[in-house]
Each structure stands twice: as structure tokens, then as C-alpha cells.
Amino acid sequence: MDTKQLWKNCLVEIEEGMSKANFSTWFKNTSIIKEELGIIYVGVPNEFVRDWLKNKYHKLITKTVADAYESMRAVEYLITKIETNKQELPKLNEAFVNVNKELPLRDLYIDKEDNLNPRYKFDSFIVGSFNELAYSAAQHIVEKPGINYNPFFVYGGTGLGKTHLLQAIGNAIKEKYADKKVHYITLEKFATDLVNSFQAGNNKANAFKEKYRKYDLLIIDDIQFIGKMETTQEQLFHTFNTYHENNKQIIFSSDKHPNYIPELADRLKSRFAQGMIVDISEPAYESRLAILKVKLQEQNIDLEPEILEYVASTIEGNIRELEGSLNTIICQYRLKNRPLSLAEVKTLMKNNIKPKKNVSIKDVVKVVSDHYNLDEASIYEKTRRKEIVRARQVVMYLLREDFNVSYPLIGQKLGGKDHTTVIHSYLKIKNDLKNDPQLLQEIETIRTMFK
């Protein structure tokens, strides 16, 4: 196998899905070092790149390599020393600077000092049963920042309004307390600033510490990627302590509960638990309908109630998907300069919404058995062999957790097992994931095969 050509082909695919600055920062000076028994070893220049690839881009890398090399079983990362010409360093630093400028809210109105978008306020935040606890806690934080719920940790899936809520807190505190300094960043910004500081020497490292400890409110978004980044965790730990000891507010967001962030240090887990950890779930039908109505008011457009009801009942995912569908309808409304019929809206939805991939129970069994190098038929057999029992439990967990298959149906399809056996297997894997990073990585690798 030509590993050089394999990686070159993979990089072409990877580069298409991200900005040039991100690609240059995290994939420059990487290569496939070797392949052993289906394991692809990717060489990286330092621990920062290794940790970031493992946390942020591992799914993308695994899927891309698997598509190009059918015998791949897993991807691992090795730090390799690369001789770098000093004249090349400014280019690398320039790439980091470009990445540092990139925040998830690329809006002309973002305040360059605190990175807050002034449009993200409590007035435009839709409150429902799916987020009312998080909203209530946010209001209390504004009343007494640094005292009420410090730290504040919000978690939930993509596109559910976490960033809006966090920035609304920042904007409210700015308005209420003119003397307080507020700063919003993503974890990627925090990490790349840390890389820059270490590259530039001790003076820059001290400047990094001073910069991130001078605020009265620090908001860090997408903290879930910090799991395996030991040096970044250490810096965050000390930053956290400085804020907490001085009654300064610190807020985090993540797509998962801190207990499920792989290889997150126990001392950080305990720090997060000192304040309040709250989740934002997917909005129910009533909340989705309310969101659509508010968005229409903002656009000063009227749509028939049956159209709103159809959209609210059809889009069951996150708020971002809901708004995207509504924007498509509004665009057509303005182009035609007339109200749309329900039939026209259904056609629009059909053409613009990506259908969910149908995955059968047999598909899940095949993917899991292939991953563990087991015969597919063994998953259905009555056996106590440890490796088969474990693989079967993983199948049951994925069917329930990711595809919402009922316990009785899972048991019926997997050799006539009782539903209580399925429940036990599901809970066993769910609990093991909290303390077994290897199992977590295995399941995340398997999940990439369904995307």
C-alpha cells in the first residue's frame, strides 16, 4: 500500500470541508507513518495537533480513510519530529492568527473586544420546556454574576440555542454592569492562543495567562473538545481557579455532559460540578411552532397556520434546521411575491431537507461485528464468550441510543432475548462509557460508519 498517496487522497477530501486556515493549522506536516493489521498511524508534529485531531477531527479522518482504504480498522496518532526551517515559522503563525480570527458567529456586528453578537439577547431567546431551566439559571447569573451558579455548564446537541443563551448572558451583564469586562471565545481559540504563546516563549506564555484572567465573565464555547488535551486542561484548570477564587463568573457549553467527555481530568469534572450543570434538549412541537411564529414576526411575513403547523411537525431536529427550512420558504415567498400554498411548501421541504439515512438492525449488527472482527452470525447466538457478549451489548446500546429501537424489538431480532436483558445491556454500556475511554472511542469509530 502506498501510504503517501493514500494520505494525499484523504487530505484532498478533508480540505474540502473546512477553511484554508484550519486545514493549514491542523493538517500541515501530517502524514501516514505506517499501517499495521488494519491500524493506520498518522504522524503529527506535536501534542497540540495530536490532541486537536483526536478530539475535533477524528470522526472525519476515520471516515475519510475508511472510504479510501477498506481494510482500515482504526486510526491512531503518533508524534513525529519534523525539521522545520525557521523561515517557515511566520507562515505557521499566520495560519494560527487566521484561525484565531474565526469565530462561529461571523457577523458584521460582533464586538471585536468581547466577541459578543449584540443581536443575541434574552428578548429574542425562545423559552420552552426544553430550555426553561437553563434560561432561569441564566437570569439568576445576571442578577449576581460570580455568586449564583458559578461555574455554569450548559450542554446539548448542535443547533439548540446554547451559544445564543451564553451570549445573551454576556450582553445582559455588559448592559447592567458597565465596569465588568466580558469575553466570549471558543475552545479552539483558547487552544490556538495557547499554542502561539508556547511557540513565542515565556513572555508570551505569561501574556496568555494575564489575558485570560483579566475578565469578570469568561464564556468558553464547545468545551467538549478538551478531553484529551492535557496541557490545555491544565491551563484551563488554573484559569478556572483564578475566576472562582475571585468570585468572577465562568461559563461553559458542550454537546455532552462533562462525565461523557473522553479523558477529561477528574479535577475539572469536580470543578464543573461545583456550580450548575444543565441540559438543553430538542424542542417539542409546541416550542417549534412558537419559534417559527417569532421568526416570522422578525421578518414581518405572514404564513397560513397550516403551513407553520406542517413545518413544526415535519422538522423534529434542532432549531437551526427549523430556521433553515423557514428561510427557504421565506425566500420563495419573496421571489414569487405572494403567499405560498401548503402543496408548494411540501414540495420545497421535499427538495431541500436531506432525508434521514435508514439503518436496519442487520446493518448495525454487520458494522459492529466487522469492527470487532467477529462473524456476523455469532451476535445472534446464545454464547457467553466475552468478546461476543460485549459486541452484542454494543449493538443493543446503539440500536436504542442512536436509532430509538424499542427494547422488545431489539430482543426479538437478536436471538429472542427478553427485553430486560436488552435494558441491562444498554445500561451496562452507558455506565461503562463514563469510565472507559477506549470503549468510547470504539463506539465513536463505529458511529462514523453510519454517517
C-alpha positions in Angstrom: 0.0 0.0 0.0 1.3 3.5 -0.9 0.7 5.3 2.3 1.9 8.6 0.9 -0.7 8.6 -1.9 -3.4 7.3 0.4 -2.9 10.3 2.8 -2.6 12.7 -0.1 -6.0 11.5 -1.4 -7.5 11.7 2.1 -6.3 15.3 2.6 -8.0 16.4 -0.7 -11.3 15.1 0.8 -10.6 16.6 4.2 -9.7 20.0 2.9 -13.0 20.5 1.1 -14.9 20.5 4.4 -13.0 23.3 6.2 -11.4 26.7 5.8 -7.8 27.0 4.4 -6.6 28.4 7.8 -8.0 25.5 9.7 -6.5 23.0 7.2 -3.1 24.6 7.3 -3.1 24.8 11.1 -4.0 21.3 11.9 -3.1 19.1 8.9 0.2 20.7 7.8 3.2 18.4 8.4 1.0 15.3 8.9 1.4 12.0 7.1 0.7 8.3 7.4 3.7 6.8 9.1 2.7 3.1 8.8 -0.2 0.6 8.6 -0.2 -2.5 10.9 -3.1 -5.0 11.0 -5.6 -2.5 9.6 -4.5 0.3 12.0 -3.4 3.5 10.3 -0.8 5.5 12.2 -0.9 9.2 11.3 2.2 11.2 12.2 1.7 14.7 13.7 4.3 17.4 14.6 3.4 17.9 18.3 1.0 17.1 21.1 -1.3 20.1 20.4 -2.0 18.9 16.8 -2.4 15.3 18.0 -4.9 16.2 20.7 -6.9 18.5 18.4 -7.1 15.9 15.6 -8.2 13.2 18.1 -10.9 15.5 19.6 -12.1 17.6 16.8 -11.5 15.8 13.5 -11.2 12.1 14.5 -14.6 11.2 13.0 -13.8 13.0 9.8 -10.4 11.4 9.5 -11.6 7.9 10.3 -14.5 8.1 7.8 -12.3 9.5 5.0 -9.5 6.9 5.5 -12.1 4.1 5.7 -13.7 5.2 2.4 -10.2 5.2 0.7 -8.9 2.0 2.4 -11.4 -0.8 3.0 -9.1 -2.8 5.4 -8.8 0.1 7.9 -9.8 -0.9 11.4 -8.8 2.2 13.4 -6.7 5.4 13.2 -4.1 6.3 15.7 -1.8 9.3 16.0 2.0 9.4 16.6 4.1 12.5 17.3 7.0 12.6 14.9 9.8 15.1 14.9 9.8 17.2 11.8 12.7 19.5 11.0 11.2 22.9 10.4 13.1 25.8 8.8 12.9 28.9 10.9 11.9 30.9 7.9 8.7 28.8 7.7 7.5 29.8 11.2 5.9 33.1 10.2 3.7 31.2 7.8 2.5 28.8 10.6 1.9 31.7 12.9 0.0 33.5 10.2 -2.2 30.4 9.9 -2.9 30.4 13.6 -3.7 34.1 13.5 -6.2 33.4 10.7 -7.8 30.6 12.8 -7.9 32.9 15.8 -10.0 35.4 13.9 -12.6 32.7 13.0 -15.5 32.5 15.5 -18.7 30.7 14.9 -20.6 34.0 14.6 -19.2 35.6 11.5 -21.4 38.7 11.8 -20.5 42.3 11.0 -22.0 43.5 14.3 -19.8 41.4 16.5 -18.0 43.4 19.1 -14.3 42.8 18.4 -13.4 43.4 22.1 -15.6 40.8 23.7 -16.7 38.7 20.6 -20.3 39.1 21.5 -23.1 39.4 19.0 -25.4 42.2 20.2 -28.4 40.5 18.4 -28.2 37.6 20.9 -30.3 38.8 23.8 -32.8 37.3 26.1 -35.6 39.2 24.3 -35.1 37.1 21.2 -34.5 33.8 23.1 -37.5 31.5 22.8 -38.2 29.8 26.1 -40.0 26.4 26.3 -40.0 23.2 28.4 -36.8 22.1 26.6 -34.7 25.0 27.9 -36.6 26.8 30.7 -34.3 25.5 33.4 -31.2 26.8 31.6 -32.9 30.1 30.9 -34.0 30.5 34.5 -30.4 29.8 35.7 -29.0 32.4 33.2 -31.4 35.0 34.6 -30.1 34.4 38.2 -26.5 34.6 37.0 -27.1 38.1 35.6 -28.5 39.1 39.0 -25.4 38.0 40.9 -22.6 37.1 38.5 -19.8 35.1 40.1 -22.1 34.2 43.0 -25.1 32.4 41.5 -24.3 29.2 39.6 -20.5 29.6 39.2 -19.4 27.8 37.1 -22.4 27.5 34.7 -22.2 24.5 32.4 -24.8 24.1 29.5 -24.8 21.0 27.3 -27.0 19.8 24.5 -26.9 18.9 20.8 -25.9 21.2 17.9 -28.3 24.0 16.9 -30.4 24.1 20.1 -29.5 27.7 21.2 -26.6 27.2 23.6 -24.5 29.9 22.0 -27.5 32.3 21.9 -28.1 31.8 25.6 -24.5 32.2 26.6 -24.0 35.3 24.6 -27.3 36.7 26.0 -25.8 36.4 29.5 -22.7 38.2 28.3 -24.8 41.0 26.7 -27.0 41.4 29.7 -24.1 41.7 32.1 -22.4 44.3 29.9 -25.6 46.4 30.0 -26.2 46.0 33.7 -22.6 46.4 34.9 -20.7 49.0 32.9 -17.5 48.2 34.8 -17.4 44.5 34.2 -15.3 43.0 31.4 -16.9 40.2 29.4 -15.2 37.8 26.9 -16.6 35.1 24.7 -14.3 32.5 23.0 -14.5 29.0 21.5 -12.2 26.3 22.9 -10.4 26.3 19.6 -9.5 29.9 20.0 -8.3 29.3 23.6 -6.2 26.3 22.4 -4.6 28.1 19.4 -3.8 31.1 21.6 -2.1 28.7 24.0 -0.1 27.1 21.1 1.0 30.6 20.0 2.1 31.5 23.5 4.3 28.4 23.8 5.8 28.9 20.4 6.7 32.5 21.2 8.4 31.9 24.6 8.0 32.7 28.2 6.9 36.3 27.8 4.1 35.3 25.5 3.1 32.5 27.9 2.7 35.0 30.7 0.8 37.3 28.5 -1.6 34.4 27.7 -2.3 33.9 31.4 -2.8 37.6 32.0 -5.1 37.9 29.0 -7.5 35.2 30.1 -7.6 36.0 33.8 -8.4 39.7 33.5 -12.1 39.4 32.7 -15.1 39.4 35.1 -17.0 37.0 32.9 -15.3 34.4 30.7 -17.5 32.3 28.3 -15.9 29.2 26.6 -17.9 27.5 23.9 -17.5 23.9 22.6 -15.6 22.7 25.7 -16.2 19.1 24.6 -13.0 19.0 22.5 -10.7 19.4 25.5 -11.0 15.8 26.7 -7.5 14.5 25.6 -5.7 17.9 25.6 -3.7 17.6 28.8 -1.8 20.9 28.5 -4.9 22.8 27.6 -6.8 21.2 30.5 -4.0 22.3 32.9 -4.2 25.9 31.8 -8.0 25.9 32.0 -7.8 24.4 35.5 -5.6 27.2 36.7 -7.7 29.8 34.9 -10.8 28.3 36.5 -9.4 28.5 40.0 -8.4 32.2 39.5 -12.0 33.0 38.5 -13.7 31.0 41.2 -11.4 32.3 44.0 -12.1 35.9 42.9 -15.9 35.5 42.5 -15.6 36.0 38.8 -18.2 34.2 36.6 -17.1 31.5 34.2 -19.5 29.7 31.8 -19.0 26.7 29.5 -21.0 25.0 26.8 -20.6 21.5 25.4 -22.5 19.0 23.2 -22.3 16.4 26.1 -22.3 16.2 29.9 -18.8 16.6 31.3 -19.0 13.0 32.6 -19.1 11.9 29.0 -16.2 14.0 27.7 -13.5 11.4 27.0 -10.4 11.6 29.2 -11.5 14.8 30.9 -9.5 15.1 34.1 -11.4 14.3 37.4 -10.3 17.7 38.9 -12.1 19.5 36.0 -15.2 17.3 36.3 -15.4 18.2 40.0 -14.9 21.9 39.2 -17.7 21.9 36.7 -20.0 20.2 39.3 -19.4 23.0 41.8 -21.8 25.2 40.1 -24.7 24.1 37.9 -24.8 21.7 35.0 -28.0 21.9 32.9 -29.0 20.5 29.5 -31.0 21.9 26.6 -32.9 19.2 24.8 -34.6 19.2 21.4 -37.8 21.4 21.3 -41.2 19.8 21.4 -43.8 20.5 18.8 -45.4 23.4 20.7 -41.9 25.1 21.1 -41.0 24.6 17.5 -44.3 26.2 16.5 -43.6 29.2 18.8 -40.1 29.6 17.4 -41.5 29.7 13.8 -44.0 32.4 14.8 -41.3 34.6 16.4 -39.0 34.2 13.4 -41.9 35.2 11.1 -42.6 38.3 13.2 -38.9 39.3 12.8 -39.2 39.0 9.1 -42.6 40.8 9.0 -44.2 38.0 7.0 -47.5 36.1 7.4 -47.9 32.4 6.5 -51.0 30.3 6.8 -51.3 28.5 10.2 -51.5 25.1 8.4 -48.1 25.8 6.8 -46.4 26.6 10.2 -48.0 23.5 11.7 -46.7 21.4 8.9 -43.2 22.7 9.2 -43.2 22.3 13.0 -44.4 18.8 12.8 -42.0 17.8 10.0 -38.7 19.2 11.3 -38.1 17.3 14.5 -34.4 18.1 14.8 -32.7 21.2 16.1 -33.6 24.9 15.9 -31.0 25.6 13.3 -32.7 23.1 10.9 -36.1 24.6 11.7 -34.9 28.1 10.9 -33.2 26.9 7.7 -36.4 25.4 6.4 -38.3 28.5 7.3 -35.7 30.7 5.5 -36.2 28.6 2.3 -39.9 29.2 2.5 -39.5 32.9 3.1 -37.1 33.2 0.1 -39.7 31.6 -2.2 -42.4 33.8 -0.7 -40.4 36.9 -1.6 -39.4 35.7 -5.1 -43.0 34.9 -6.0 -44.2 38.0 -4.2 -47.3 36.1 -3.0 -48.4 33.6 -0.2 -47.4 30.0 -0.8 -49.8 27.1 -0.8 -49.3 24.1 1.5 -48.6 22.0 -1.6 -45.8 24.3 -2.7 -44.3 24.2 0.8 -44.4 20.4 0.9 -42.5 20.4 -2.4 -39.9 22.9 -1.1 -39.4 20.8 2.1 -39.0 17.6 0.0 -36.4 19.2 -2.2 -34.4 20.9 0.5 -34.5 18.6 3.5 -32.0 15.8 3.5 -33.8 12.5 4.2 -32.5 10.6 7.2 -30.5 7.5 6.4 -32.4 4.3 7.0 -30.3 1.9 9.0 -31.7 -1.6 9.8 -30.9 -3.8 12.8 -29.0 -6.1 10.5 -26.9 -3.1 9.3 -25.9 -2.3 12.8 -25.0 -5.9 13.6 -22.8 -6.1 10.5 -20.9 -2.8 11.2 -20.3 -3.8 14.9 -19.3 -7.4 14.1 -16.9 -6.1 11.3 -15.4 -3.7 13.7 -14.6 -6.4 16.3 -13.6 -8.9 13.6 -16.4 -11.3 14.5 -18.7 -13.5 12.4 -22.0 -11.6 12.0 -24.0 -14.8 12.9 -22.2 -15.0 16.3 -24.1 -11.9 17.5 -27.4 -13.8 17.3 -26.1 -17.0 19.0 -26.5 -18.0 22.7 -22.9 -17.9 23.9 -21.1 -16.5 26.9 -17.8 -15.8 25.1 -16.7 -12.4 26.5 -15.9 -10.8 23.1 -19.2 -11.7 21.6 -21.2 -10.7 24.7 -19.5 -7.3 24.6 -20.1 -6.8 20.9 -23.8 -7.8 21.3 -24.2 -5.3 24.2 -22.7 -2.5 21.9 -25.2 -3.4 19.2 -28.1 -3.2 21.7 -26.8 0.1 23.0 -26.5 1.7 19.6 -29.9 0.4 18.5 -31.5 2.0 21.5 -29.4 5.2 21.9 -28.9 6.2 18.3 -31.9 4.7 16.4 -34.5 4.6 19.2 -35.5 0.9 18.5 -37.7 -0.4 21.3 -36.3 -2.9 23.9 -38.7 -5.7 23.0 -37.9 -5.4 19.2 -34.2 -5.4 19.8 -34.5 -8.6 22.0 -36.7 -10.3 19.4 -34.3 -9.6 16.5 -31.2 -10.5 18.4 -31.9 -14.2 19.1 -35.2 -13.9 21.0 -33.7 -12.1 24.1 -36.0 -10.9 26.8 -36.4 -7.1 26.9 -35.0 -7.0 30.5 -31.7 -8.4 29.1 -31.7 -5.6 26.5 -32.2 -3.0 29.1 -29.4 -4.4 31.2 -27.1 -4.4 28.2 -28.0 -0.9 27.3 -27.4 0.4 30.9 -24.2 -1.6 31.2 -22.6 0.1 28.1 -24.0 3.5 29.1 -22.4 3.3 32.5 -19.1 1.8 31.2 -18.8 4.8 28.8 -18.3 7.1 31.8 -15.0 5.5 32.8 -13.8 3.6 29.8 -12.3 6.0 27.2 -11.3 3.0 24.9 -14.9 1.9 24.7 -16.0 5.4 24.0 -13.5 5.7 21.1 -14.6 2.3 19.7 -18.3 3.4 19.7 -17.5 6.8 18.2 -15.5 5.0 15.4 -18.4 2.7 14.8 -20.8 5.6 14.6 -18.8 7.2 11.8 -19.7 4.2 9.6 -23.4 5.2 9.7 -22.8 8.8 8.6 
